Amino acid sequence: MLRWIVAVCALMLALPVQAEDGYDLWQRYRPVEAGYAIPATSIVSEGTTPTLTAAAQELERGLSGLSGKMIETGTLRDNAIIIGTPSGSAAIALLNPDLTKAGEEGYVIRTTRLNDKPVTIIAANRDIGVLYGVFEYLKLIQTRQPLTSLNITDAPKVKLRVLNHWDNLDGSVERGYAGTTIWDWWKLPDVKHPRYTDYARANASVGINGTVLNNVNSNAVSLSPPYIAKTAALADIFRPYGIKVYLSARFSAPIEEGGLKTADPLDPQVRAWWKAKSDEIYAAIPDFGGFLVKANSEGQPGPQDYKRSHADGANMLAEALKPHGGIVMWRAFVYSHEKPDDRHKQAYDEFKALDGQFADNVLVQVKNGAIDFQPREPFHPLFGAMPKTPLMMEFQITKEYLGFSTHLAYLGQYYEEALKADTFANGKAGNTVAKVVEGAVDNHTLTGIAGVANIGMDRNWSGSDFDQANWYAFGRLAWNPQASSRAIADDWARMTLSNDPAFVAPVVDMMMTSRETVADYMTPLGLHHLMDTGHHYGPGPWVDNLERADWNPVYYHKADINGIGFDRMKTGSNAIAQYTPKAAKLWADPKTMDERYLLWFHHLPWDHKVKSGRSLWDEVVVTYSKGASDVTTMRNRWASLKPYVDAERFDTVATNLMIQEREARWWRDASVAYFQSISKRPLPAGYAAPEKTLDYYRSLKFPYAPGN
């Protein structure tokens, strides 16, 4: 009894002081309503490894919170939950569940009988699978699924499921909108904040198994001995939750940290330095994951500085890491000052020819689209074009171009759209981006998905309550790239906010249309890169004075008195030729294509008639206006759901929607004012003129916008 009392007190102390401030994410574990039965009387775990201990503690925490009563541990009785592996649990070994499909990280959840007692088992081949199974079992309860006759087997389809933190050593976060970095580098390795463990719990609950701790625009100091010790302290905290740590490696570190005169990847001294550095890191962190590298892009150093290829640079690092089992994630987001061609083409042009030249512990990390995380992009042409090289998807969870943390934009739908796109690789339909990433198209076993994190020190972790859903959806889709983003949104809403069907249905509908709404009022009909300078906050379609052409919005929309859009057909940059013929055919004809990509691929006259029967000019205005009005609809829908949500989080979301409504109108008005000044055409009947003058919108400045 005393142990139970202590456990209850520990559980209460573990809860944040403000229980509904968003800190608990989707792991709230609040008591279920009357009428939903949880047939769990005890927890039986024979293992004492750190991961099995974490699994047992999470199950006890979750079941106690959800049932409203303490769950006994250690006693086999009717309706016990037995967790473990066949090698570590006599009970699991006796029951001998079929774990052949579970693999190294998967699990089985099954209701069965042991010693004539009804029990539920959560079994796996490895401890980490048990932990993932525990989170799945708790999700079943949180979403009010039946717990009888369970027979679930699940395993991840992707090997590496990694967060990329764009966090700097000074505490700032590039393109982060949830406060400062959660890594207190100054106090590490001595001070280990409980938030680090909660971070690990949240990631493990959705199957994320890796984290890159520092910005891709990296600082060589991250590889110095003091910072290796700090990284090791975090690795120790994350290890029980199956999470490996990685570091962004600055390519010029041999010069800046090693005192060498060169970072040439073919120089023997440089190779020796990286080998010694890797040995040093693995001595402190035996399960270190490896390096993420941004090279020869946006001014970052790289192998091309020495007339070497990306493969030369990646393979040098891969050689240093391979004895330890480490991998290199080499980013394909490249555009250099020396290449004035369409940025859409640059990554393909630089990497396609290198297919087959990368070491077997290298993944090329490719953004979902070829420009830069725009509200909508066609899938990147490299997917399906490098059959001899494993390609790692890179999504952005932080909303750099989708309204920061104040605009509601559920990105699960965005990720699913990209993953379901058909590459027609090998000339065959059905070879989707998801299957390429899973390695199913070209039989790769090293596979991965990365997400640029939206996590910071804000109490709710992500800057807004609904942005938590994007972190959650990323993890779920990294585990299974073919999952349904609607089903994921449904789970998240139930776990995070309310299980009442009167709440869940309208909220999920709102989430599923929210990204489309943002695209409508920011970048309709395939327009892109229209944001203002530097901070990427607010509209700036008029910007034309930046250092290089492809930093300017005018470069992308190419609007003039005659028309608008970027011609990527044979008559223009011919970027369309980078796609397989069957994929390219989907966008080739402006009369039949999906018009959401219309101006991405075509420069068309303002009088071009679109599918609605309207002129292109009228359709631009109508779509901008629809996006703005749809935010008002979202705001009104949320207001009607007040009875279902606690006051604190309801008010926070309501305030954000108020901001989004105002800024959506700003995007609409500023953009329409500018494009009308170019097209010289009247607004369609019934559509209001912009509230203020174009000069007013152009005069707005935001020197201290967050995430800059």
C-alpha positions in Angstrom: 0.0 0.0 0.0 2.8 2.4 0.9 4.3 1.8 -2.6 1.0 2.7 -4.2 0.8 5.9 -2.2 4.3 6.9 -3.2 3.5 6.2 -6.8 0.4 8.3 -6.7 2.3 11.2 -5.2 5.0 10.8 -7.8 2.4 10.9 -10.5 0.8 14.0 -9.2 4.2 15.7 -8.9 5.0 14.7 -12.4 2.1 16.7 -13.8 2.7 20.3 -14.7 1.4 23.0 -12.3 -0.9 24.2 -14.9 -2.5 21.0 -16.1 -4.1 22.4 -19.3 -1.4 24.7 -20.6 -0.4 22.3 -23.3 2.7 20.9 -21.7 1.4 17.3 -21.6 1.0 17.3 -25.4 -1.0 14.2 -26.5 0.1 12.3 -23.3 -2.5 13.9 -21.0 -3.8 10.6 -19.5 -6.9 12.2 -18.0 -9.5 9.8 -16.5 -11.9 8.3 -19.1 -15.6 8.9 -18.9 -18.0 6.5 -17.2 -19.0 3.7 -19.5 -15.6 3.1 -21.0 -14.0 0.1 -19.3 -10.2 -0.4 -19.0 -9.6 -4.1 -18.3 -6.2 -3.6 -16.7 -5.6 -4.8 -13.1 -1.9 -5.1 -12.9 1.4 -4.7 -14.8 3.8 -7.5 -15.1 7.3 -6.7 -16.3 10.2 -9.1 -15.6 12.8 -6.9 -17.2 15.0 -4.3 -15.5 16.7 -2.7 -18.5 16.4 1.1 -18.7 14.1 0.8 -21.7 11.8 -1.8 -20.1 11.8 0.2 -16.9 10.7 3.3 -18.9 8.0 1.2 -20.6 6.7 -0.1 -17.3 6.7 3.4 -15.8 4.9 4.8 -18.8 2.3 2.1 -18.6 1.8 2.6 -14.9 1.6 6.4 -15.3 -0.8 6.1 -18.3 -3.2 3.5 -16.8 -3.3 5.2 -13.4 -4.1 8.5 -15.0 -6.7 7.1 -17.4 -8.4 4.8 -15.0 -8.3 7.2 -12.0 -6.8 4.5 -9.8 -3.5 3.0 -9.1 -2.6 -0.1 -11.1 -0.8 -2.8 -9.2 2.6 -4.0 -10.5 4.3 -7.3 -10.4 1.3 -9.6 -9.8 -0.2 -11.9 -12.4 -3.9 -11.8 -12.0 -7.0 -11.6 -14.2 -6.6 -8.8 -16.8 -3.0 -8.3 -16.1 -0.9 -6.5 -18.8 2.3 -8.4 -19.4 5.1 -6.6 -21.2 8.5 -7.9 -22.4 10.5 -9.9 -24.9 10.8 -13.6 -25.2 14.4 -13.5 -24.1 13.7 -11.4 -21.0 10.2 -12.6 -19.9 9.4 -16.2 -19.0 5.7 -15.4 -19.4 6.2 -13.9 -22.9 8.4 -16.9 -23.8 5.7 -19.3 -22.6 3.0 -17.6 -24.7 5.4 -17.6 -27.7 3.7 -14.8 -29.7 4.6 -14.6 -33.4 7.1 -11.8 -33.7 8.4 -12.5 -37.1 6.7 -9.4 -38.6 7.7 -7.1 -35.7 11.3 -6.8 -36.7 13.7 -5.0 -34.5 11.4 -2.1 -33.4 7.9 -3.5 -33.9 5.5 -5.1 -31.4 2.6 -7.4 -30.8 -0.4 -6.5 -28.6 -2.7 -9.4 -28.0 -5.4 -10.5 -25.6 -4.9 -14.2 -24.6 -4.8 -16.4 -21.5 -2.0 -17.4 -19.2 -2.5 -19.9 -16.4 -6.2 -19.8 -17.3 -6.2 -16.0 -16.6 -7.2 -13.5 -19.2 -4.3 -11.2 -20.0 -3.0 -8.7 -22.5 0.5 -9.0 -23.7 2.7 -6.3 -25.2 5.6 -8.2 -26.7 8.5 -7.4 -29.0 11.9 -8.8 -30.1 13.7 -5.9 -28.5 13.0 -3.7 -25.5 12.4 -0.6 -27.7 9.5 -2.4 -29.4 7.9 -3.0 -26.0 8.0 0.7 -25.3 6.5 1.5 -28.7 3.8 -1.1 -28.0 3.0 0.5 -24.6 2.4 3.8 -26.2 0.2 2.2 -28.8 -1.8 0.4 -26.0 -2.3 3.7 -24.2 -3.4 5.4 -27.5 -6.1 2.8 -27.8 -7.4 3.9 -24.5 -7.0 7.6 -25.1 -9.0 7.3 -28.3 -11.5 5.0 -26.7 -10.9 1.9 -28.8 -12.2 -1.5 -27.6 -9.6 -3.4 -25.6 -11.0 -6.9 -26.0 -9.9 -9.4 -28.7 -6.8 -7.4 -29.5 -4.4 -8.8 -32.1 -2.2 -6.0 -33.3 1.2 -6.3 -35.0 3.0 -3.2 -36.2 6.5 -2.2 -37.2 8.0 0.9 -38.7 8.4 1.1 -42.5 11.3 3.5 -42.3 14.5 2.9 -40.3 15.6 6.4 -39.4 12.9 8.8 -38.1 14.7 11.9 -37.1 14.1 15.4 -35.9 16.4 18.2 -37.2 16.7 20.9 -34.6 17.8 24.2 -36.2 19.0 25.3 -32.8 22.1 27.5 -32.2 24.6 27.4 -29.4 23.5 30.9 -28.3 20.1 29.6 -27.5 18.3 31.0 -30.6 16.4 28.8 -33.0 16.5 29.5 -36.7 12.9 29.6 -38.1 11.7 28.5 -34.6 8.5 30.1 -33.3 8.3 28.4 -29.9 10.9 30.4 -27.9 14.5 29.5 -27.3 16.2 26.2 -27.7 15.3 23.5 -25.1 19.0 22.6 -24.9 20.7 24.5 -22.1 24.1 24.2 -23.5 25.6 26.5 -20.9 24.5 24.3 -18.0 25.0 20.9 -19.7 26.3 18.4 -18.9 25.7 19.0 -15.2 22.1 20.2 -15.2 19.7 17.7 -16.8 16.3 19.3 -17.0 13.2 17.1 -16.6 12.0 18.6 -19.9 14.6 16.5 -21.7 13.0 13.3 -20.4 9.5 14.5 -21.4 10.9 15.4 -24.8 12.2 11.8 -25.2 8.8 10.4 -24.0 6.9 12.5 -26.5 9.2 11.4 -29.4 9.1 7.8 -28.5 5.3 7.8 -28.3 5.2 8.5 -32.1 8.2 6.4 -32.9 10.9 9.1 -33.5 14.2 7.4 -33.0 16.8 10.1 -33.7 17.5 13.8 -33.1 20.0 16.2 -34.6 20.7 18.6 -31.8 22.2 21.6 -33.7 21.5 23.8 -36.7 22.4 22.7 -40.2 24.0 26.1 -40.5 26.4 24.6 -38.0 29.2 25.9 -35.7 32.4 23.8 -35.5 32.4 24.4 -31.8 29.7 21.7 -31.6 32.4 19.1 -32.3 34.8 20.4 -29.6 35.4 18.2 -26.5 33.3 20.3 -24.1 30.3 20.1 -26.4 30.8 16.4 -27.0 30.4 16.0 -23.3 27.2 18.0 -23.3 25.9 16.0 -26.2 26.8 12.8 -24.3 24.7 13.9 -21.4 21.6 14.3 -23.6 22.3 10.9 -25.3 22.3 9.2 -21.8 18.8 10.7 -21.2 17.4 9.7 -24.6 18.9 6.2 -24.8 16.2 4.4 -22.8 13.6 5.8 -25.2 15.4 4.5 -28.3 16.6 7.9 -29.5 20.0 8.4 -30.9 21.7 11.7 -31.1 23.3 13.2 -34.2 25.2 16.4 -34.9 25.2 18.8 -37.8 28.9 18.8 -38.8 30.5 21.9 -40.3 32.5 20.9 -43.3 35.3 23.3 -42.5 35.7 22.1 -38.9 39.2 20.6 -39.6 40.3 24.2 -40.2 38.3 25.9 -37.4 38.7 23.2 -34.7 41.6 21.2 -36.0 44.0 24.0 -37.1 44.5 22.5 -40.5 45.0 24.7 -43.6 42.4 22.9 -45.7 39.2 20.9 -45.4 39.7 19.1 -48.8 38.0 15.8 -48.4 40.8 14.0 -50.4 43.5 15.4 -48.2 45.0 12.6 -46.0 45.3 14.9 -43.0 41.7 16.0 -43.3 40.5 12.4 -43.5 42.7 11.5 -40.5 41.2 14.5 -38.5 37.6 13.3 -39.2 38.5 9.8 -38.2 40.1 10.9 -35.0 37.1 13.2 -34.3 34.7 10.3 -34.9 36.7 8.0 -32.6 36.5 10.8 -29.9 32.8 11.2 -30.2 32.1 7.4 -30.1 34.3 7.0 -27.0 31.9 9.4 -25.3 28.7 8.3 -27.0 28.9 4.6 -28.2 25.6 4.7 -30.0 26.1 8.1 -31.7 24.0 8.2 -34.8 26.3 10.2 -37.2 26.4 13.5 -39.0 24.0 15.7 -40.9 25.7 18.0 -43.4 24.7 21.1 -45.2 27.4 21.9 -47.7 27.9 24.3 -50.6 24.5 25.9 -50.1 23.6 29.4 -48.9 27.3 30.2 -48.3 28.1 27.1 -46.2 31.5 25.5 -46.8 31.7 22.2 -48.7 33.7 19.9 -51.0 33.0 22.1 -54.0 35.3 24.7 -52.5 38.1 22.3 -53.4 36.6 21.2 -56.8 35.4 18.0 -55.2 31.9 16.5 -55.5 29.2 16.0 -52.9 30.0 12.3 -53.0 33.6 13.0 -52.2 32.6 15.0 -49.1 29.9 12.6 -47.9 32.1 9.5 -48.4 35.0 11.0 -46.4 32.7 11.4 -43.4 31.1 8.0 -44.0 34.5 6.4 -44.0 35.2 7.9 -40.6 31.9 6.9 -39.1 31.5 3.4 -40.6 33.7 1.4 -38.1 31.3 2.6 -35.4 28.1 2.0 -37.4 27.4 5.7 -38.0 25.7 7.3 -41.0 25.9 10.5 -43.0 22.8 12.4 -43.9 23.9 14.7 -46.7 21.4 17.4 -47.6 20.5 18.0 -51.2 19.2 21.5 -50.6 21.9 23.3 -52.6 22.0 26.5 -54.6 25.2 28.4 -55.1 26.0 31.9 -56.2 27.6 30.5 -59.3 24.4 29.0 -60.7 21.8 31.5 -61.9 19.5 28.8 -63.4 16.0 28.0 -62.0 16.6 26.9 -58.4 14.0 24.2 -59.0 16.6 22.4 -61.1 19.8 22.8 -59.1 19.6 19.9 -56.6 18.7 17.5 -59.5 21.5 18.8 -61.6 24.1 18.4 -58.9 23.0 15.1 -57.5 21.5 13.0 -60.3 24.9 12.4 -61.9 26.3 11.2 -58.6 23.8 8.3 -58.3 25.7 5.2 -57.2 28.8 7.1 -56.1 27.8 7.5 -52.4 29.0 5.1 -49.7 26.5 2.6 -48.3 26.2 4.5 -45.1 25.2 7.7 -46.7 21.6 9.0 -47.3 20.9 12.0 -49.5 18.4 14.1 -47.6 16.0 15.7 -50.0 13.3 18.3 -49.2 9.7 17.4 -50.2 9.9 20.1 -52.9 12.6 21.7 -55.0 12.3 25.3 -53.8 12.0 25.5 -50.0 9.1 24.3 -47.9 6.5 26.5 -49.7 2.8 26.2 -48.7 2.5 24.0 -51.8 5.1 22.4 -54.0 5.2 19.5 -56.4 7.3 16.6 -55.2 11.0 16.9 -55.6 12.2 15.5 -59.0 15.0 13.6 -57.3 12.5 11.1 -55.8 12.5 8.2 -58.2 15.5 9.5 -60.1 18.4 8.1 -58.0 17.7 4.3 -57.8 21.2 3.5 -56.5 21.1 6.0 -53.6 18.8 5.9 -50.6 16.9 9.2 -50.4 15.8 10.6 -47.0 12.7 12.8 -47.0 13.1 16.2 -45.3 9.9 17.8 -44.2 9.5 21.1 -42.2 7.5 20.9 -39.0 8.2 24.5 -38.0 6.0 26.7 -40.2 8.6 29.0 -41.8 6.4 29.9 -44.7 2.9 29.0 -43.3 2.3 31.8 -40.8 4.7 30.9 -38.0 3.0 29.5 -34.9 -0.1 31.8 -35.0 -1.6 30.4 -38.2 -3.5 27.1 -37.9 -2.1 24.8 -40.7 -2.2 21.1 -40.1 0.8 19.7 -42.0 -0.2 16.0 -41.8 -2.3 16.6 -44.9 0.7 18.4 -46.5 3.1 15.5 -45.8 0.5 13.0 -47.0 0.1 14.9 -50.3 3.8 14.7 -51.0 4.2 11.1 -49.9 1.3 9.9 -52.1 2.6 11.7 -55.2 3.4 9.1 -57.9 7.0 9.4 -59.2 6.3 6.8 -62.0 9.8 5.6 -61.3 10.9 2.8 -63.6 7.9 3.9 -65.8 5.5 2.2 -63.4 2.4 3.7 -61.8 2.2 3.3 -58.0 5.9 4.0 -57.2 4.9 6.8 -54.9 7.3 9.1 -53.0 6.4 7.1 -49.9 7.5 3.8 -51.5 10.8 5.5 -52.6 11.5 6.7 -49.1 10.6 3.3 -47.7 13.2 1.7 -50.0 10.5 -0.4 -51.6 11.1 0.8 -55.1 14.9 0.2 -55.3 15.3 -2.3 -52.4 17.3 0.0 -50.0 17.5 -1.1 -46.4 18.9 2.2 -45.2 15.9 4.5 -45.2 14.9 7.7 -43.4 12.6 10.6 -42.9 13.6 13.9 -41.2 11.5 16.8 -39.9 12.8 20.3 -39.1 11.5 20.6 -35.5 9.1 23.2 -34.2 10.1 22.6 -30.5 11.2 25.3 -28.1 10.9 26.5 -24.5 7.3 27.7 -24.8 5.3 25.9 -22.2 3.3 24.2 -24.9 6.5 23.2 -26.7 5.5 24.3 -30.2 4.3 27.9 -29.9 0.6 27.0 -30.4 -1.6 24.1 -29.4 -2.4 23.0 -32.9 1.2 23.1 -34.0 1.7 20.1 -31.6 -0.4 18.1 -34.2 2.4 18.7 -36.8 5.1 17.2 -34.5 2.7 14.3 -33.8 1.7 13.8 -37.5 5.4 13.9 -38.6 6.2 11.0 -36.2 3.3 8.9 -37.2 4.0 9.3 -40.9 7.7 8.7 -40.4 6.7 5.4 -38.8 4.3 4.6 -41.7 4.5 6.9 -44.7 1.3 5.4 -46.1 -0.9 6.3 -43.0 -3.9 8.5 -43.3 -3.4 12.1 -42.2 -7.1 12.3 -41.3 -6.9 9.3 -39.0 -3.8 10.8 -37.4 -5.6 14.1 -36.9 -8.5 12.3 -35.3 -6.2 10.5 -32.9 -4.4 13.7 -32.0 -7.6 15.6 -31.4 -9.0 12.9 -29.1 -5.7 12.5 -27.2 -5.0 16.2 -26.9 -8.3 18.0 -26.6 -11.6 16.0 -26.3 -13.1 12.6 -27.2 -16.6 14.0 -27.7 -17.7 13.2 -31.3 -19.5 16.5 -31.4 -16.0 18.1 -31.0 -13.8 15.7 -32.9 -15.6 15.7 -36.3 -15.7 19.5 -36.8 -12.1 19.9 -35.5 -10.7 17.2 -37.8 -12.5 18.7 -40.7 -11.0 22.1 -39.9 -7.5 20.7 -39.6 -7.8 18.8 -42.9 -8.7 22.0 -44.8 -6.4 24.4 -42.9 -3.3 24.0 -45.0 -5.3 24.5 -48.2 -6.7 27.7 -46.6 -3.2 29.0 -45.9 -2.1 28.2 -49.5 -5.1 30.0 -50.9 -4.4 33.3 -49.1 -0.6 33.2 -49.4 0.3 31.3 -52.7 -2.8 30.5 -54.8 -2.7 28.5 -58.0 0.9 27.5 -57.7 2.4 30.9 -56.9 5.4 30.6 -54.5 8.1 32.4 -52.7 6.0 35.5 -52.2 7.0 36.2 -48.6 8.8 39.4 -47.4 12.5 39.6 -47.0 14.7 37.8 -44.5 12.1 37.1 -41.7 9.7 35.4 -44.2 6.8 37.1 -42.4 3.9 38.5 -44.3 3.5 39.2 -48.1 6.2 40.7 -50.2 5.5 39.9 -53.9 7.0 43.3 -54.9 10.5 42.5 -53.5 13.0 42.9 -56.3 16.2 44.3 -54.8 17.9 41.4 -53.1 21.5 40.3 -53.9 20.7 37.4 -56.2 17.7 36.9 -58.5 16.3 33.8 -56.9 15.9 35.5 -53.5 13.3 37.9 -55.0 9.6 37.1 -55.2 9.4 38.8 -58.6 11.8 36.1 -60.0 9.2 33.5 -59.1 5.9 35.0 -60.1 7.2 36.9 -63.2 4.0 39.0 -63.3 3.8 41.7 -65.9 1.0 43.5 -67.9 0.6 40.3 -70.0 0.4 37.5 -67.5 1.9 35.7 -64.5 3.6 32.4 -63.5 7.0 30.6 -63.9 7.4 28.8 -67.2 9.0 25.5 -66.3 8.1 23.9 -69.6 10.4 23.6 -72.7 9.7 27.2 -73.5 11.1 28.2 -70.1 13.5 26.7 -67.7 12.4 23.1 -68.7 12.5 22.0 -65.1 9.6 19.7 -66.1 12.1 17.5 -67.9 13.5 16.4 -64.6 10.4 14.4 -63.9 9.6 11.1 -65.5 7.5 11.5 -68.6 4.3 10.1 -66.9 4.7 12.5 -64.0 5.5 15.4 -66.2 2.4 14.7 -68.3 0.2 15.5 -65.2 1.4 19.1 -65.3 2.1 19.6 -69.0 -1.3 20.9 -70.1 -2.7 24.0 -68.2 -6.2 23.1 -69.4 -6.3 19.7 -67.8 -3.8 19.8 -64.9 -4.4 20.2 -61.2 -4.7 24.0 -61.1 -3.3 24.2 -57.6 0.1 23.9 -59.4 -0.9 26.0 -62.5 1.5 28.9 -62.0 4.3 26.8 -60.7 4.8 25.3 -64.2 3.2 27.8 -66.6 3.4 31.5 -67.4 -0.1 32.4 -68.6 -2.0 35.5 -69.8 -4.3 37.2 -67.3 -7.2 36.4 -69.7 -6.5 32.7 -69.7 -9.7 30.9 -68.9 -9.4 28.4 -66.0 -11.7 25.4 -65.2 -14.2 27.6 -63.3 -14.8 29.6 -66.4 -13.3 32.7 -64.9 -10.2 34.5 -66.3 -6.9 33.8 -64.6 -6.9 37.3 -63.1 -10.4 36.8 -61.6 -9.4 33.4 -60.3 -6.4 34.8 -58.5 -8.5 37.4 -56.7 -11.3 34.8 -55.9 -8.8 32.3 -54.5 -7.0 34.9 -52.3 -10.4 36.1 -51.1 -11.6 32.5 -50.4 -8.5 31.8 -48.3 -9.2 34.9 -46.2 -12.9 34.1 -45.7 -12.1 30.5 -44.9 -10.1 31.7 -41.8 -13.2 33.5 -40.6 -15.1 30.2 -41.0 -12.4 28.4 -39.0 -12.6 31.1 -36.3 -16.4 30.8 -36.0 -16.2 27.0 -35.9 -13.7 27.1 -33.1 -16.0 29.6 -31.2 -18.8 27.1 -31.4 -16.7 24.4 -29.7 -16.0 26.3 -26.5 -18.0 23.9 -24.3 -15.6 21.0 -25.1 -12.2 22.5 -24.4 -10.6 23.9 -21.2 -10.7 27.7 -21.0 -7.0 28.3 -21.1 -6.4 26.4 -24.4 -9.6 27.5 -25.9 -8.7 31.1 -25.4 -5.2 30.6 -26.7 -6.4 29.0 -29.9 -9.2 31.7 -30.3 -6.6 34.4 -30.0 -4.4 32.8 -32.6 -7.3 32.5 -35.0 -8.1 36.2 -34.5 -4.5 37.0 -35.5 -4.7 34.6 -38.5 -7.9 36.2 -39.7 -6.3 39.6 -39.6 -3.1 38.5 -41.3 -5.0 36.4 -43.9 -6.8 39.6 -44.9 -3.5 41.4 -45.0 -2.0 38.7 -47.3 -5.1 39.0 -49.5 -5.3 42.7 -49.7 -1.5 43.4 -50.1 -1.2 40.7 -52.8 -4.3 41.8 -54.7 -3.2 45.4 -54.5 0.2 44.5 -56.0 -0.9 42.2 -58.7 -3.7 44.6 -59.7 -1.0 47.3 -60.1 0.7 45.0 -62.5 -2.2 43.5 -64.4 -4.2 46.9 -64.7 -7.4 44.9 -64.5 -10.5 45.7 -62.4 -11.5 43.4 -59.5 -14.3 40.9 -60.3 -17.8 41.9 -59.4 -18.6 41.6 -55.8 -15.0 41.5 -54.5 -13.9 44.4 -52.3 -10.9 46.5 -53.0 -7.9 46.2 -50.6 -8.4 48.1 -47.4 -5.2 50.2 -47.8 -3.0 51.4 -50.5 -0.1 49.4 -52.0 2.3 52.0 -50.8 1.1 51.3 -47.2 1.6 47.5 -47.5 5.1 48.0 -49.0 6.0 50.3 -46.2 5.6 47.7 -43.4 8.8 46.6 -41.7 9.3 43.8 -39.2 13.0 43.9 -38.1 12.4 41.8 -35.0 10.1 39.1 -36.3 10.8 35.8 -34.5 12.9 33.1 -36.0 14.8 35.4 -38.2 
